[in-house]
Amino acid sequence: MTVTLTEKAEFRLRTLLRGATSETNTPAKGIRISVKDGGCSGYEYGMEVISQPQPNDLVSEQGHVLVYVDAKSAPLLEGLVIDFIEGVMESGFKFINPKATDTCGCGKSFRTADCSSAGTPCN
């Protein structure tokens, strides 16, 4: 499973994880990335701060950030690059997915040519 964080994304996530730990007094261990059916293009990205991975999550470390990938979503996320952009009109995490054949205007949902992922149905 290959999910890559750019240097900017890794820095932002490290900062986010530190902030999440101080707010809850529960150590935030990493981020969990998943895909669910929805959004305006068919699939929608999910990213959440978690302290404990799900039993079947795939685990990797990017710099100083633990990345957990939902096993059912993994086929749709293979090769994903997560970047962080900052601009006058838009700031936030950007998902660059080689599996995506189409994306919506906001960049938070996508469509693939292959709807055979066992964990997530296509719209």
C-alpha positions as CSV (number, residue, x, y, z in Angstrom):
1,M,0.0,0.0,0.0
2,T,1.5,3.3,-1.1
3,V,0.1,6.5,0.3
4,T,2.6,9.4,0.3
5,L,2.5,12.6,2.2
6,T,4.4,15.6,0.8
7,E,6.6,17.5,3.1
8,K,4.0,20.2,3.6
9,A,1.3,17.7,4.3
10,E,3.4,15.8,6.8
11,F,4.3,19.1,8.6
12,R,0.6,20.1,8.8
13,L,-0.5,16.7,10.0
14,R,2.3,16.6,12.7
15,T,1.0,20.0,13.9
16,L,-2.6,18.8,13.8
17,L,-1.7,15.6,15.8
18,R,0.1,17.6,18.5
19,G,-2.9,19.9,18.8
20,A,-5.3,17.0,19.0
21,T,-3.2,15.4,21.8
22,S,-3.2,18.5,23.9
23,E,-7.0,19.1,23.6
24,T,-8.1,15.6,24.6
25,N,-5.2,14.4,26.8
26,T,-5.4,11.2,24.7
27,P,-2.4,10.7,22.5
28,A,-3.3,11.1,18.9
29,K,-1.4,8.3,17.2
30,G,-2.0,9.2,13.5
31,I,-4.4,9.8,10.7
32,R,-6.7,7.3,9.1
33,I,-7.5,7.6,5.4
34,S,-10.5,5.9,3.9
35,V,-12.9,6.1,1.0
36,K,-16.7,6.0,1.2
37,D,-19.5,6.0,-1.4
38,G,-20.7,9.5,-1.8
39,G,-19.6,13.0,-2.9
40,C,-20.5,14.5,-6.2
41,S,-18.3,12.2,-8.2
42,G,-19.0,8.8,-6.7
43,Y,-16.3,8.3,-4.0
44,E,-15.4,10.6,-1.1
45,Y,-12.1,10.8,0.8
46,G,-12.1,10.5,4.5
47,M,-9.3,11.6,6.8
48,E,-9.5,11.6,10.6
49,V,-7.2,11.9,13.5
50,I,-7.3,8.7,15.6
51,S,-5.5,7.2,18.6
52,Q,-6.2,3.6,17.7
53,P,-6.3,2.0,14.3
54,Q,-9.0,-0.5,13.2
55,P,-7.9,-4.1,13.3
56,N,-7.5,-4.5,9.5
57,D,-5.9,-1.1,8.8
58,L,-2.7,-1.0,6.8
59,V,0.0,1.0,8.7
60,S,2.8,3.1,7.4
61,E,4.9,6.0,8.6
62,Q,5.5,9.1,6.7
63,G,8.2,11.2,8.4
64,H,6.8,11.5,11.9
65,V,3.2,10.7,11.1
66,L,1.6,7.3,11.3
67,V,-0.8,6.7,8.4
68,Y,-3.5,4.1,8.7
69,V,-5.4,3.1,5.6
70,D,-8.7,1.4,5.7
71,A,-8.1,-2.1,4.2
72,K,-11.3,-2.0,2.1
73,S,-10.4,1.4,0.7
74,A,-6.8,0.4,-0.1
75,P,-7.4,-0.6,-3.8
76,L,-8.8,2.9,-4.5
77,L,-6.0,4.7,-2.6
78,E,-2.9,2.9,-4.1
79,G,-0.4,5.6,-5.2
80,L,-2.3,8.4,-3.5
81,V,-0.3,11.5,-2.7
82,I,-1.6,13.9,-0.1
83,D,-0.4,17.5,-0.3
84,F,-1.2,20.7,1.6
85,I,-1.9,23.8,-0.3
86,E,-2.1,27.4,1.0
87,G,-3.5,30.2,-1.1
88,V,-5.6,33.2,-1.1
89,M,-8.7,31.4,-2.5
90,E,-8.1,27.9,-1.0
91,S,-6.2,26.2,1.7
92,G,-6.2,22.6,2.8
93,F,-5.3,19.0,2.0
94,K,-5.2,18.0,-1.6
95,F,-5.6,14.4,-2.8
96,I,-3.7,13.4,-5.9
97,N,-5.0,10.0,-6.9
98,P,-3.7,8.1,-10.0
99,K,-6.7,5.9,-9.8
100,A,-9.1,8.8,-10.2
101,T,-10.5,9.2,-13.7
102,D,-12.6,12.2,-12.8
103,T,-12.9,14.6,-9.8
104,C,-15.4,17.1,-8.6
105,G,-14.6,20.8,-8.5
106,C,-13.8,20.8,-4.8
107,G,-11.4,17.9,-5.1
108,K,-12.9,16.0,-2.2
109,S,-14.5,13.3,-4.3
110,F,-13.6,11.2,-7.3
111,R,-14.6,8.5,-9.8
112,T,-12.6,5.6,-11.1
113,A,-12.8,3.6,-14.3
114,D,-12.9,0.4,-12.2
115,C,-15.8,0.0,-9.8
116,S,-14.7,-3.4,-8.5
117,S,-13.5,-2.4,-5.0
118,A,-15.1,-5.0,-2.7
119,G,-15.5,-2.5,0.1
120,T,-17.1,0.4,-1.6
121,P,-19.9,0.4,-4.2
122,C,-20.0,2.8,-7.1
123,N,-22.9,5.2,-7.5
